[in-house]
């Protein structure tokens, strides 16, 4: 019998329910890590709404997320339920236009260096979903 | 504390015909950037290429290696 794992279930459900979801350190408004900030900036430069989950409040979120995704670092961007990558891949894809393509949006003309802007979506707390 | 040279050697030992350039971003032995070239990446998605590099270090990434920024290319 499989052990009940409410955190893993909640993470998987969040990935399934949001077409674009970013697991990050901190929030889009207040990223707690430069890699998370850069990834948020790329998404915001494309004007895509995205769900964001702060992994910092509970270390189990990161453990379970990495177990689901087989990816060791944060941030992690999922589109349509699939892991797109972390900061390096998202930045590379942003610069090449592949990220816009994956998200189904237009690449802005000046897309060289994304700057942090206002948050596109309020943060979501996994821990709030554990009822 | 791992060094950039040690990371480079381990990547080159683990990934076939690879060459790696690794720099210690902070000098503190915990934030690194690696550029890895290997024909083994051919036909792989970026995710698969980066996983191959992360897999060299297993649990160390996120442990005493706090950050490992990766760029992968099939040739130099």
N, CA and C atoms of all chains as a GROMACS GRO file, in nm:
protein
  621
    1UNK      N    1   0.084  -0.119   0.000
    1UNK     CA    2   0.000   0.000   0.000
    1UNK      C    3   0.088   0.125   0.000
    2UNK      N    4   0.053   0.219  -0.084
    2UNK     CA    5   0.132   0.341  -0.095
    2UNK      C    6   0.106   0.431   0.026
    3UNK      N    7   0.215   0.485   0.078
    3UNK     CA    8   0.201   0.576   0.190
    3UNK      C    9   0.137   0.706   0.144
    4UNK      N   10   0.051   0.759   0.223
    4UNK     CA   11  -0.012   0.887   0.190
    4UNK      C   12   0.092   0.998   0.197
    5UNK      N   13   0.094   1.081   0.097
    5UNK     CA   14   0.195   1.189   0.092
    5UNK      C   15   0.125   1.318   0.049
    6UNK      N   16   0.062   1.386   0.144
    6UNK     CA   17  -0.020   1.501   0.109
    6UNK      C   18   0.059   1.615   0.043
    7UNK      N   19   0.184   1.632   0.080
    7UNK     CA   20   0.261   1.742   0.018
    7UNK      C   21   0.290   1.710  -0.128
    8UNK      N   22   0.333   1.584  -0.152
    8UNK     CA   23   0.359   1.548  -0.291
    8UNK      C   24   0.230   1.557  -0.374
    9UNK      N   25   0.119   1.512  -0.318
    9UNK     CA   26  -0.008   1.518  -0.390
    9UNK      C   27  -0.047   1.663  -0.421
   10UNK      N   28  -0.026   1.751  -0.323
   10UNK     CA   29  -0.062   1.892  -0.342
   10UNK      C   30   0.025   1.957  -0.450
   11UNK      N   31   0.153   1.921  -0.451
   11UNK     CA   32   0.243   1.975  -0.554
   11UNK      C   33   0.200   1.926  -0.691
   12UNK      N   34   0.176   1.794  -0.700
   12UNK     CA   35   0.136   1.738  -0.829
   12UNK      C   36   0.006   1.801  -0.878
   13UNK      N   37  -0.086   1.821  -0.784
   13UNK     CA   38  -0.215   1.882  -0.820
   13UNK      C   39  -0.194   2.026  -0.870
   14UNK      N   40  -0.107   2.099  -0.804
   14UNK     CA   41  -0.078   2.238  -0.846
   14UNK      C   42  -0.018   2.239  -0.986
   15UNK      N   43   0.072   2.143  -1.014
   15UNK     CA   44   0.132   2.135  -1.148
   15UNK      C   45   0.025   2.102  -1.252
   16UNK      N   46  -0.065   2.013  -1.215
   16UNK     CA   47  -0.169   1.972  -1.309
   16UNK      C   48  -0.270   2.083  -1.335
   17UNK      N   49  -0.294   2.164  -1.232
   17UNK     CA   50  -0.401   2.264  -1.241
   17UNK      C   51  -0.358   2.395  -1.305
   18UNK      N   52  -0.227   2.420  -1.313
   18UNK     CA   53  -0.180   2.548  -1.365
   18UNK      C   54  -0.095   2.526  -1.490
   19UNK      N   55  -0.137   2.588  -1.599
   19UNK     CA   56  -0.065   2.563  -1.724
   19UNK      C   57   0.077   2.619  -1.717
   20UNK      N   58   0.097   2.727  -1.640
   20UNK     CA   59   0.232   2.780  -1.621
   20UNK      C   60   0.252   2.800  -1.471
   21UNK      N   61   0.345   2.724  -1.413
   21UNK     CA   62   0.366   2.734  -1.269
   21UNK      C   63   0.516   2.732  -1.238
   22UNK      N   64   0.556   2.825  -1.152
   22UNK     CA   65   0.697   2.839  -1.115
   22UNK      C   66   0.714   2.809  -0.966
   23UNK      N   67   0.800   2.713  -0.936
   23UNK     CA   68   0.840   2.687  -0.797
   23UNK      C   69   0.969   2.764  -0.774
   24UNK      N   70   0.969   2.850  -0.674
   24UNK     CA   71   1.079   2.944  -0.657
   24UNK      C   72   1.110   2.967  -0.509
   25UNK      N   73   1.222   3.037  -0.485
   25UNK     CA   74   1.254   3.082  -0.350
   25UNK      C   75   1.203   3.224  -0.336
   26UNK      N   76   1.110   3.245  -0.243
   26UNK     CA   77   1.048   3.376  -0.228
   26UNK      C   78   0.927   3.388  -0.319
   27UNK      N   79   0.886   3.509  -0.345
   27UNK     CA   80   0.768   3.535  -0.426
   27UNK      C   81   0.808   3.620  -0.546
   28UNK      N   82   0.721   3.626  -0.650
   28UNK     CA   83   0.755   3.712  -0.765
   28UNK      C   84   0.785   3.856  -0.722
   29UNK      N   85   0.715   3.905  -0.621
   29UNK     CA   86   0.739   4.040  -0.569
   29UNK      C   87   0.871   4.049  -0.494
   30UNK      N   88   0.902   3.945  -0.420
   30UNK     CA   89   1.022   3.945  -0.337
   30UNK      C   90   1.097   3.814  -0.351
   31UNK      N   91   1.162   3.796  -0.466
   31UNK     CA   92   1.240   3.673  -0.484
   31UNK      C   93   1.352   3.668  -0.381
   32UNK      N   94   1.378   3.548  -0.328
   32UNK     CA   95   1.479   3.534  -0.222
   32UNK      C   96   1.609   3.479  -0.276
   33UNK      N   97   1.623   3.477  -0.409
   33UNK     CA   98   1.741   3.418  -0.471
   33UNK      C   99   1.753   3.476  -0.612
   34UNK      N  100   1.875   3.503  -0.654
   34UNK     CA  101   1.897   3.564  -0.785
   34UNK      C  102   1.849   3.479  -0.901
   35UNK      N  103   1.859   3.347  -0.886
   35UNK     CA  104   1.815   3.257  -0.994
   35UNK      C  105   1.664   3.263  -1.008
   36UNK      N  106   1.594   3.266  -0.895
   36UNK     CA  107   1.448   3.278  -0.899
   36UNK      C  108   1.409   3.414  -0.958
   37UNK      N  109   1.480   3.520  -0.920
   37UNK     CA  110   1.449   3.654  -0.969
   37UNK      C  111   1.463   3.661  -1.121
   38UNK      N  112   1.570   3.600  -1.171
   38UNK     CA  113   1.594   3.605  -1.316
   38UNK      C  114   1.486   3.529  -1.393
   39UNK      N  115   1.440   3.418  -1.335
   39UNK     CA  116   1.338   3.338  -1.401
   39UNK      C  117   1.204   3.413  -1.401
   40UNK      N  118   1.171   3.474  -1.288
   40UNK     CA  119   1.049   3.557  -1.280
   40UNK      C  120   1.056   3.669  -1.384
   41UNK      N  121   1.171   3.734  -1.395
   41UNK     CA  122   1.186   3.846  -1.487
   41UNK      C  123   1.162   3.802  -1.632
   42UNK      N  124   1.208   3.683  -1.668
   42UNK     CA  125   1.188   3.633  -1.804
   42UNK      C  126   1.040   3.611  -1.831
   43UNK      N  127   0.970   3.552  -1.735
   43UNK     CA  128   0.826   3.528  -1.752
   43UNK      C  129   0.751   3.660  -1.760
   44UNK      N  130   0.789   3.754  -1.675
   44UNK     CA  131   0.720   3.883  -1.674
   44UNK      C  132   0.748   3.962  -1.801
   45UNK      N  133   0.868   3.946  -1.857
   45UNK     CA  134   0.900   4.016  -1.981
   45UNK      C  135   0.812   3.968  -2.096
   46UNK      N  136   0.763   3.845  -2.084
   46UNK     CA  137   0.675   3.790  -2.188
   46UNK      C  138   0.529   3.819  -2.156
   47UNK      N  139   0.502   3.875  -2.039
   47UNK     CA  140   0.365   3.912  -2.002
   47UNK      C  141   0.275   3.792  -1.978
   48UNK      N  142   0.334   3.678  -1.949
   48UNK     CA  143   0.254   3.557  -1.926
   48UNK      C  144   0.208   3.549  -1.782
   49UNK      N  145   0.079   3.530  -1.759
   49UNK     CA  146   0.038   3.504  -1.621
   49UNK      C  147   0.091   3.368  -1.576
   50UNK      N  148   0.138   3.361  -1.453
   50UNK     CA  149   0.188   3.232  -1.405
   50UNK      C  150   0.159   3.218  -1.257
   51UNK      N  151   0.140   3.094  -1.215
   51UNK     CA  152   0.126   3.066  -1.073
   51UNK      C  153   0.266   3.053  -1.015
   52UNK      N  154   0.281   3.095  -0.890
   52UNK     CA  155   0.412   3.086  -0.826
   52UNK      C  156   0.397   3.023  -0.688
   53UNK      N  157   0.489   2.932  -0.658
   53UNK     CA  158   0.490   2.867  -0.528
   53UNK      C  159   0.624   2.894  -0.461
   54UNK      N  160   0.619   2.949  -0.342
   54UNK     CA  161   0.740   2.971  -0.262
   54UNK      C  162   0.772   2.839  -0.191
   55UNK      N  163   0.892   2.786  -0.217
   55UNK     CA  164   0.928   2.656  -0.158
   55UNK      C  165   0.992   2.671  -0.020
   56UNK      N  166   1.021   2.795   0.019
   56UNK     CA  167   1.097   2.816   0.142
   56UNK      C  168   1.023   2.785   0.272
   57UNK      N  169   0.888   2.806   0.279
   57UNK     CA  170   0.823   2.790   0.409
   57UNK      C  171   0.836   2.650   0.470
   58UNK      N  172   0.852   2.547   0.387
   58UNK     CA  173   0.859   2.411   0.439
   58UNK      C  174   0.959   2.332   0.355
   59UNK      N  175   1.068   2.283   0.414
   59UNK     CA  176   1.171   2.212   0.336
   59UNK      C  177   1.117   2.089   0.264
   60UNK      N  178   1.004   2.036   0.312
   60UNK     CA  179   0.949   1.917   0.247
   60UNK      C  180   0.897   1.950   0.107
   61UNK      N  181   0.858   2.077   0.082
   61UNK     CA  182   0.809   2.113  -0.051
   61UNK      C  183   0.920   2.090  -0.154
   62UNK      N  184   1.041   2.136  -0.121
   62UNK     CA  185   1.152   2.118  -0.213
   62UNK      C  186   1.186   1.971  -0.232
   63UNK      N  187   1.188   1.896  -0.122
   63UNK     CA  188   1.219   1.753  -0.131
   63UNK      C  189   1.122   1.681  -0.223
   64UNK      N  190   0.995   1.707  -0.200
   64UNK     CA  191   0.892   1.636  -0.277
   64UNK      C  192   0.890   1.683  -0.422
   65UNK      N  193   0.910   1.813  -0.442
   65UNK     CA  194   0.914   1.866  -0.579
   65UNK      C  195   1.027   1.800  -0.658
   66UNK      N  196   1.146   1.793  -0.598
   66UNK     CA  197   1.260   1.734  -0.667
   66UNK      C  198   1.238   1.585  -0.691
   67UNK      N  199   1.164   1.520  -0.602
   67UNK     CA  200   1.132   1.378  -0.622
   67UNK      C  201   1.038   1.361  -0.741
   68UNK      N  202   0.944   1.454  -0.756
   68UNK     CA  203   0.850   1.448  -0.870
   68UNK      C  204   0.922   1.478  -1.000
   69UNK      N  205   1.006   1.582  -0.998
   69UNK     CA  206   1.060   1.635  -1.123
   69UNK      C  207   1.195   1.573  -1.160
   70UNK      N  208   1.260   1.504  -1.066
   70UNK     CA  209   1.395   1.454  -1.088
   70UNK      C  210   1.488   1.569  -1.128
   71UNK      N  211   1.477   1.680  -1.057
   71UNK     CA  212   1.556   1.799  -1.087
   71UNK      C  213   1.601   1.857  -0.953
   72UNK      N  214   1.732   1.879  -0.933
   72UNK     CA  215   1.778   1.906  -0.798
   72UNK      C  216   1.767   2.050  -0.749
   73UNK      N  217   1.753   2.146  -0.843
   73UNK     CA  218   1.766   2.286  -0.802
   73UNK      C  219   1.635   2.362  -0.816
   74UNK      N  220   1.634   2.480  -0.756
   74UNK     CA  221   1.522   2.573  -0.760
   74UNK      C  222   1.573   2.700  -0.828
   75UNK      N  223   1.499   2.767  -0.913
   75UNK     CA  224   1.358   2.747  -0.947
   75UNK      C  225   1.334   2.632  -1.046
   76UNK      N  226   1.207   2.597  -1.059
   76UNK     CA  227   1.163   2.499  -1.159
   76UNK      C  228   1.037   2.552  -1.225
   77UNK      N  229   1.040   2.560  -1.356
   77UNK     CA  230   0.923   2.607  -1.432
   77UNK      C  231   0.856   2.490  -1.502
   78UNK      N  232   0.725   2.479  -1.482
   78UNK     CA  233   0.646   2.377  -1.550
   78UNK      C  234   0.547   2.445  -1.645
   79UNK      N  235   0.537   2.393  -1.766
   79UNK     CA  236   0.437   2.441  -1.862
   79UNK      C  237   0.359   2.320  -1.911
   80UNK      N  238   0.229   2.327  -1.897
   80UNK     CA  239   0.144   2.216  -1.940
   80UNK      C  240   0.178   2.086  -1.870
   81UNK      N  241   0.221   2.096  -1.744
   81UNK     CA  242   0.251   1.976  -1.666
   81UNK      C  243   0.392   1.923  -1.683
   82UNK      N  244   0.469   1.980  -1.777
   82UNK     CA  245   0.604   1.930  -1.802
   82UNK      C  246   0.709   2.027  -1.748
   83UNK      N  247   0.816   1.972  -1.693
   83UNK     CA  248   0.927   2.055  -1.648
   83UNK      C  249   0.998   2.115  -1.770
   84UNK      N  250   1.005   2.248  -1.772
   84UNK     CA  251   1.076   2.319  -1.879
   84UNK      C  252   1.222   2.333  -1.840
   85UNK      N  253   1.247   2.368  -1.714
   85UNK     CA  254   1.384   2.378  -1.666
   85UNK      C  255   1.396   2.475  -1.551
   86UNK      N  256   1.521   2.503  -1.516
   86UNK     CA  257   1.550   2.600  -1.412
   86UNK      C  258   1.594   2.731  -1.476
   87UNK      N  259   1.663   2.810  -1.399
   87UNK     CA  260   1.701   2.944  -1.444
   87UNK      C  261   1.784   2.942  -1.573
   88UNK      N  262   1.882   2.852  -1.581
   88UNK     CA  263   1.970   2.851  -1.698
   88UNK      C  264   1.893   2.823  -1.826
   89UNK      N  265   1.809   2.718  -1.821
   89UNK     CA  266   1.734   2.679  -1.941
   89UNK      C  267   1.630   2.784  -1.975
   90UNK      N  268   1.560   2.835  -1.874
   90UNK     CA  269   1.456   2.936  -1.900
   90UNK      C  270   1.519   3.061  -1.961
   91UNK      N  271   1.634   3.103  -1.907
   91UNK     CA  272   1.701   3.222  -1.961
   91UNK      C  273   1.745   3.199  -2.105
   92UNK      N  274   1.805   3.082  -2.128
   92UNK     CA  275   1.851   3.049  -2.264
   92UNK      C  276   1.733   3.045  -2.361
   93UNK      N  277   1.623   2.984  -2.318
   93UNK     CA  278   1.504   2.974  -2.404
   93UNK      C  279   1.439   3.109  -2.425
   94UNK      N  280   1.446   3.195  -2.323
   94UNK     CA  281   1.391   3.330  -2.338
   94UNK      C  282   1.468   3.405  -2.445
   95UNK      N  283   1.599   3.398  -2.437
   95UNK     CA  284   1.682   3.473  -2.530
   95UNK      C  285   1.668   3.422  -2.674
   96UNK      N  286   1.644   3.293  -2.690
   96UNK     CA  287   1.633   3.237  -2.825
   96UNK      C  288   1.491   3.247  -2.881
   97UNK      N  289   1.394   3.287  -2.796
   97UNK     CA  290   1.256   3.293  -2.843
   97UNK      C  291   1.179   3.164  -2.820
   98UNK      N  292   1.250   3.059  -2.775
   98UNK     CA  293   1.181   2.930  -2.754
   98UNK      C  294   1.083   2.934  -2.638
   99UNK      N  295   1.111   3.020  -2.539
   99UNK     CA  296   1.022   3.027  -2.424
   99UNK      C  297   0.888   3.086  -2.466
  100UNK      N  298   0.893   3.194  -2.545
  100UNK     CA  299   0.770   3.254  -2.596
  100UNK      C  300   0.690   3.151  -2.675
  101UNK      N  301   0.762   3.072  -2.753
  101UNK     CA  302   0.698   2.968  -2.833
  101UNK      C  303   0.630   2.863  -2.743
  102UNK      N  304   0.702   2.821  -2.640
  102UNK     CA  305   0.649   2.720  -2.548
  102UNK      C  306   0.527   2.772  -2.474
  103UNK      N  307   0.524   2.904  -2.450
  103UNK     CA  308   0.414   2.964  -2.375
  103UNK      C  309   0.304   3.012  -2.468
  104UNK      N  310   0.328   3.008  -2.599
  104UNK     CA  311   0.228   3.054  -2.693
  104UNK      C  312   0.205   3.204  -2.690
  105UNK      N  313   0.312   3.280  -2.666
  105UNK     CA  314   0.301   3.426  -2.666
  105UNK      C  315   0.404   3.484  -2.765
  106UNK      N  316   0.389   3.615  -2.790
  106UNK     CA  317   0.481   3.681  -2.882
  106UNK      C  318   0.608   3.722  -2.809
  107UNK      N  319   0.722   3.704  -2.874
  107UNK     CA  320   0.849   3.751  -2.818
  107UNK      C  321   0.854   3.903  -2.830
  108UNK      N  322   0.880   3.974  -2.720
  108UNK     CA  323   0.895   4.119  -2.730
  108UNK      C  324   1.016   4.154  -2.815
  109UNK      N  325   1.012   4.273  -2.877
  109UNK     CA  326   1.121   4.309  -2.969
  109UNK      C  327   1.255   4.320  -2.899
  110UNK      N  328   1.254   4.385  -2.784
  110UNK     CA  329   1.380   4.399  -2.711
  110UNK      C  330   1.381   4.298  -2.597
  111UNK      N  331   1.434   4.181  -2.624
  111UNK     CA  332   1.424   4.071  -2.528
  111UNK      C  333   1.559   4.028  -2.477
  112UNK      N  334   1.655   4.120  -2.479
  112UNK     CA  335   1.791   4.081  -2.442
  112UNK      C  336   1.807   4.055  -2.294
  113UNK      N  337   1.764   4.148  -2.213
  113UNK     CA  338   1.787   4.134  -2.069
  113UNK      C  339   1.661   4.166  -1.991
  114UNK      N  340   1.592   4.062  -1.944
  114UNK     CA  341   1.469   4.086  -1.870
  114UNK      C  342   1.496   4.157  -1.737
  115UNK      N  343   1.420   4.260  -1.710
  115UNK     CA  344   1.430   4.331  -1.582
  115UNK      C  345   1.312   4.291  -1.495
  116UNK      N  346   1.333   4.292  -1.366
  116UNK     CA  347   1.223   4.260  -1.276
  116UNK      C  348   1.113   4.365  -1.287
  117UNK      N  349   0.990   4.317  -1.292
  117UNK     CA  350   0.874   4.407  -1.296
  117UNK      C  351   0.778   4.366  -1.186
  118UNK      N  352   0.659   4.427  -1.191
  118UNK     CA  353   0.558   4.392  -1.090
  118UNK      C  354   0.514   4.247  -1.109
  119UNK      N  355   0.466   4.187  -1.004
  119UNK     CA  356   0.425   4.048  -1.009
  119UNK      C  357   0.306   4.028  -1.103
  120UNK      N  358   0.309   3.918  -1.176
  120UNK     CA  359   0.200   3.888  -1.268
  120UNK      C  360   0.088   3.815  -1.196
  121UNK      N  361   0.118   3.751  -1.088
  121UNK     CA  362   0.016   3.674  -1.018
  121UNK      C  363   0.052   3.668  -0.871
  122UNK      N  364  -0.047   3.661  -0.784
  122UNK     CA  365  -0.015   3.648  -0.643
  122UNK      C  366   0.046   3.511  -0.615
  123UNK      N  367   0.133   3.502  -0.516
  123UNK     CA  368   0.192   3.374  -0.482
  123UNK      C  369   0.088   3.277  -0.425
  124UNK      N  370   0.118   3.151  -0.439
  124UNK     CA  371   0.026   3.051  -0.391
  124UNK      C  372   0.104   2.968  -0.288
  125UNK      N  373   0.040   2.935  -0.179
  125UNK     CA  374   0.110   2.857  -0.077
  125UNK      C  375   0.064   2.713  -0.077
  126UNK      N  376   0.158   2.620  -0.103
  126UNK     CA  377   0.124   2.477  -0.098
  126UNK      C  378   0.073   2.443   0.041
  127UNK      N  379   0.137   2.500   0.142
  127UNK     CA  380   0.099   2.463   0.278
  127UNK      C  381  -0.046   2.503   0.310
  128UNK      N  382  -0.099   2.601   0.231
  128UNK     CA  383  -0.238   2.641   0.253
  128UNK      C  384  -0.337   2.543   0.191
  129UNK      N  385  -0.286   2.454   0.111
  129UNK     CA  386  -0.373   2.364   0.037
  129UNK      C  387  -0.383   2.228   0.107
  130UNK      N  388  -0.322   2.218   0.222
  130UNK     CA  389  -0.316   2.086   0.285
  130UNK      C  390  -0.432   2.061   0.380
  131UNK      N  391  -0.523   2.160   0.389
  131UNK     CA  392  -0.648   2.148   0.462
  131UNK      C  393  -0.638   2.055   0.576
  132UNK      N  394   3.534   2.112   0.100
  132UNK     CA  395   3.486   2.216   0.006
  132UNK      C  396   3.532   2.184  -0.136
  133UNK      N  397   3.442   2.162  -0.231
  133UNK     CA  398   3.485   2.130  -0.366
  133UNK      C  399   3.546   2.252  -0.437
  134UNK      N  400   3.636   2.226  -0.529
  134UNK     CA  401   3.694   2.334  -0.608
  134UNK      C  402   3.644   2.323  -0.752
  135UNK      N  403   3.659   2.432  -0.827
  135UNK     CA  404   3.618   2.433  -0.967
  135UNK      C  405   3.694   2.325  -1.045
  136UNK      N  406   3.823   2.308  -1.013
  136UNK     CA  407   3.903   2.205  -1.080
  136UNK      C  408   3.848   2.065  -1.055
  137UNK      N  409   3.807   2.043  -0.930
  137UNK     CA  410   3.754   1.911  -0.895
  137UNK      C  411   3.624   1.885  -0.971
  138UNK      N  412   3.536   1.984  -0.977
  138UNK     CA  413   3.411   1.967  -1.051
  138UNK      C  414   3.439   1.939  -1.198
  139UNK      N  415   3.535   2.014  -1.252
  139UNK     CA  416   3.570   1.996  -1.393
  139UNK      C  417   3.617   1.852  -1.418
  140UNK      N  418   3.706   1.804  -1.332
  140UNK     CA  419   3.758   1.668  -1.349
  140UNK      C  420   3.648   1.564  -1.339
  141UNK      N  421   3.557   1.584  -1.245
  141UNK     CA  422   3.451   1.484  -1.226
  141UNK      C  423   3.355   1.482  -1.344
  142UNK      N  424   3.324   1.602  -1.398
  142UNK     CA  425   3.236   1.607  -1.515
  142UNK      C  426   3.302   1.537  -1.633
  143UNK      N  427   3.430   1.571  -1.656
  143UNK     CA  428   3.500   1.515  -1.772
  143UNK      C  429   3.520   1.364  -1.759
  144UNK      N  430   3.532   1.316  -1.634
  144UNK     CA  431   3.547   1.172  -1.613
  144UNK      C  432   3.415   1.098  -1.635
  145UNK      N  433   3.304   1.166  -1.607
  145UNK     CA  434   3.175   1.096  -1.608
  145UNK      C  435   3.102   1.103  -1.742
  146UNK      N  436   3.122   1.212  -1.816
  146UNK     CA  437   3.047   1.229  -1.942
  146UNK      C  438   3.141   1.201  -2.059
  147UNK      N  439   3.100   1.109  -2.147
  147UNK     CA  440   3.190   1.064  -2.254
  147UNK      C  441   3.242   1.179  -2.341
  148UNK      N  442   3.370   1.179  -2.365
  148UNK     CA  443   3.436   1.274  -2.456
  148UNK      C  444   3.402   1.420  -2.426
  149UNK      N  445   3.382   1.451  -2.300
  149UNK     CA  446   3.341   1.587  -2.266
  149UNK      C  447   3.461   1.673  -2.229
  150UNK      N  448   3.441   1.803  -2.248
  150UNK     CA  449   3.534   1.897  -2.186
  150UNK      C  450   3.450   1.999  -2.112
  151UNK      N  451   3.499   2.042  -1.999
  151UNK     CA  452   3.420   2.131  -1.914
  151UNK      C  453   3.503   2.250  -1.871
  152UNK      N  454   3.436   2.364  -1.862
  152UNK     CA  455   3.498   2.481  -1.801
  152UNK      C  456   3.414   2.515  -1.680
  153UNK      N  457   3.476   2.515  -1.563
  153UNK     CA  458   3.400   2.541  -1.440
  153UNK      C  459   3.461   2.661  -1.369
  154UNK      N  460   3.376   2.753  -1.329
  154UNK     CA  461   3.426   2.864  -1.247
  154UNK      C  462   3.350   2.869  -1.115
  155UNK      N  463   3.423   2.908  -1.014
  155UNK     CA  464   3.366   2.927  -0.880
  155UNK      C  465   3.316   3.071  -0.876
  156UNK      N  466   3.183   3.088  -0.873
  156UNK     CA  467   3.124   3.222  -0.891
  156UNK      C  468   3.154   3.315  -0.776
  157UNK      N  469   3.166   3.260  -0.656
  157UNK     CA  470   3.181   3.346  -0.539
  157UNK      C  471   3.318   3.330  -0.473
  158UNK      N  472   3.392   3.227  -0.513
  158UNK     CA  473   3.518   3.197  -0.446
  158UNK      C  474   3.497   3.121  -0.316
  159UNK      N  475   3.370   3.090  -0.287
  159UNK     CA  476   3.339   3.025  -0.161
  159UNK      C  477   3.326   2.874  -0.170
  160UNK      N  478   3.344   2.819  -0.292
  160UNK     CA  479   3.337   2.674  -0.307
  160UNK      C  480   3.196   2.618  -0.300
  161UNK      N  481   3.093   2.702  -0.324
  161UNK     CA  482   2.958   2.648  -0.320
  161UNK      C  483   2.867   2.696  -0.434
  162UNK      N  484   2.909   2.799  -0.508
  162UNK     CA  485   2.831   2.843  -0.624
  162UNK      C  486   2.920   2.835  -0.748
  163UNK      N  487   2.880   2.746  -0.841
  163UNK     CA  488   2.965   2.723  -0.958
  163UNK      C  489   2.887   2.744  -1.087
  164UNK      N  490   2.963   2.775  -1.192
  164UNK     CA  491   2.906   2.775  -1.326
  164UNK      C  492   2.988   2.680  -1.411
  165UNK      N  493   2.918   2.591  -1.482
  165UNK     CA  494   2.986   2.493  -1.566
  165UNK      C  495   2.938   2.504  -1.709
  166UNK      N  496   3.035   2.510  -1.800
  166UNK     CA  497   3.004   2.501  -1.942
  166UNK      C  498   3.059   2.367  -1.989
  167UNK      N  499   2.971   2.283  -2.043
  167UNK     CA  500   3.011   2.147  -2.073
  167UNK      C  501   2.987   2.118  -2.221
  168UNK      N  502   3.090   2.067  -2.285
  168UNK     CA  503   3.081   2.027  -2.426
  168UNK      C  504   3.094   1.877  -2.434
  169UNK      N  505   3.000   1.811  -2.504
  169UNK     CA  506   3.014   1.667  -2.525
  169UNK      C  507   2.924   1.623  -2.640
  170UNK      N  508   2.977   1.538  -2.727
  170UNK     CA  509   2.892   1.482  -2.833
  170UNK      C  510   2.780   1.395  -2.774
  171UNK      N  511   2.794   1.355  -2.648
  171UNK     CA  512   2.691   1.272  -2.584
  171UNK      C  513   2.558   1.347  -2.572
  172UNK      N  514   2.560   1.480  -2.581
  172UNK     CA  515   2.437   1.559  -2.568
  172UNK      C  516   2.352   1.556  -2.695
  173UNK      N  517   2.414   1.511  -2.802
  173UNK     CA  518   2.345   1.510  -2.931
  173UNK      C  519   2.210   1.436  -2.920
  174UNK      N  520   2.105   1.500  -2.968
  174UNK     CA  521   1.973   1.435  -2.969
  174UNK      C  522   1.900   1.442  -2.836
  175UNK      N  523   1.962   1.499  -2.734
  175UNK     CA  524   1.895   1.511  -2.604
  175UNK      C  525   1.827   1.648  -2.592
  176UNK      N  526   1.720   1.653  -2.514
  176UNK     CA  527   1.661   1.783  -2.481
  176UNK      C  528   1.754   1.852  -2.381
  177UNK      N  529   1.734   1.982  -2.364
  177UNK     CA  530   1.816   2.057  -2.266
  177UNK      C  531   1.803   1.997  -2.127
  178UNK      N  532   1.678   1.960  -2.093
  178UNK     CA  533   1.655   1.900  -1.961
  178UNK      C  534   1.742   1.775  -1.944
  179UNK      N  535   1.744   1.690  -2.046
  179UNK     CA  536   1.822   1.566  -2.038
  179UNK      C  537   1.972   1.597  -2.030
  180UNK      N  538   2.016   1.696  -2.105
  180UNK     CA  539   2.158   1.734  -2.103
  180UNK      C  540   2.199   1.783  -1.964
  181UNK      N  541   2.114   1.870  -1.907
  181UNK     CA  542   2.149   1.925  -1.776
  181UNK      C  543   2.141   1.817  -1.667
  182UNK      N  544   2.044   1.724  -1.681
  182UNK     CA  545   2.034   1.615  -1.583
  182UNK      C  546   2.160   1.531  -1.583
  183UNK      N  547   2.215   1.509  -1.703
  183UNK     CA  548   2.339   1.430  -1.714
  183UNK      C  549   2.450   1.496  -1.632
  184UNK      N  550   2.455   1.629  -1.635
  184UNK     CA  551   2.559   1.700  -1.557
  184UNK      C  552   2.525   1.697  -1.408
  185UNK      N  553   2.400   1.725  -1.375
  185UNK     CA  554   2.361   1.720  -1.234
  185UNK      C  555   2.387   1.582  -1.174
  186UNK      N  556   2.361   1.478  -1.255
  186UNK     CA  557   2.374   1.340  -1.205
  186UNK      C  558   2.517   1.306  -1.163
  187UNK      N  559   2.615   1.380  -1.218
  187UNK     CA  560   2.753   1.357  -1.179
  187UNK      C  561   2.769   1.383  -1.028
  188UNK      N  562   2.688   1.474  -0.976
  188UNK     CA  563   2.708   1.518  -0.837
  188UNK      C  564   2.598   1.471  -0.741
  189UNK      N  565   2.493   1.410  -0.795
  189UNK     CA  566   2.388   1.354  -0.709
  189UNK      C  567   2.338   1.453  -0.606
  190UNK      N  568   2.331   1.406  -0.481
  190UNK     CA  569   2.278   1.486  -0.372
  190UNK      C  570   2.364   1.607  -0.336
  191UNK      N  571   2.487   1.610  -0.390
  191UNK     CA  572   2.575   1.724  -0.355
  191UNK      C  573   2.518   1.856  -0.406
  192UNK      N  574   2.445   1.849  -0.522
  192UNK     CA  575   2.381   1.971  -0.571
  192UNK      C  576   2.258   1.997  -0.484
  193UNK      N  577   2.255   2.113  -0.424
  193UNK     CA  578   2.151   2.142  -0.326
  193UNK      C  579   2.200   2.113  -0.185
  194UNK      N  580   2.310   2.037  -0.177
  194UNK     CA  581   2.377   2.013  -0.050
  194UNK      C  582   2.494   2.110  -0.038
  195UNK      N  583   2.618   2.056  -0.033
  195UNK     CA  584   2.730   2.150  -0.017
  195UNK      C  585   2.760   2.227  -0.145
  196UNK      N  586   2.712   2.178  -0.262
  196UNK     CA  587   2.714   2.262  -0.382
  196UNK      C  588   2.579   2.333  -0.388
  197UNK      N  589   2.574   2.456  -0.341
  197UNK     CA  590   2.445   2.526  -0.332
  197UNK      C  591   2.386   2.552  -0.469
  198UNK      N  592   2.472   2.591  -0.563
  198UNK     CA  593   2.421   2.626  -0.695
  198UNK      C  594   2.520   2.580  -0.800
  199UNK      N  595   2.467   2.520  -0.906
  199UNK     CA  596   2.548   2.480  -1.020
  199UNK      C  597   2.475   2.525  -1.145
  200UNK      N  598   2.524   2.633  -1.202
  200UNK     CA  599   2.465   2.687  -1.323
  200UNK      C  600   2.528   2.615  -1.442
  201UNK      N  601   2.444   2.568  -1.535
  201UNK     CA  602   2.494   2.480  -1.640
  201UNK      C  603   2.462   2.535  -1.779
  202UNK      N  604   2.561   2.528  -1.867
  202UNK     CA  605   2.538   2.547  -2.010
  202UNK      C  606   2.593   2.424  -2.079
  203UNK      N  607   2.516   2.368  -2.172
  203UNK     CA  608   2.562   2.248  -2.242
  203UNK      C  609   2.564   2.272  -2.393
  204UNK      N  610   2.665   2.218  -2.458
  204UNK     CA  611   2.678   2.226  -2.604
  204UNK      C  612   2.731   2.092  -2.655
  205UNK      N  613   2.692   2.057  -2.779
  205UNK     CA  614   2.740   1.929  -2.833
  205UNK      C  615   2.884   1.940  -2.881
  206UNK      N  616   2.928   2.061  -2.918
  206UNK     CA  617   3.069   2.077  -2.958
  206UNK      C  618   3.115   2.217  -2.924
  207UNK      N  619   3.248   2.233  -2.924
  207UNK     CA  620   3.306   2.361  -2.883
  207UNK      C  621   3.304   2.464  -2.995
   0.00000   0.00000   0.00000
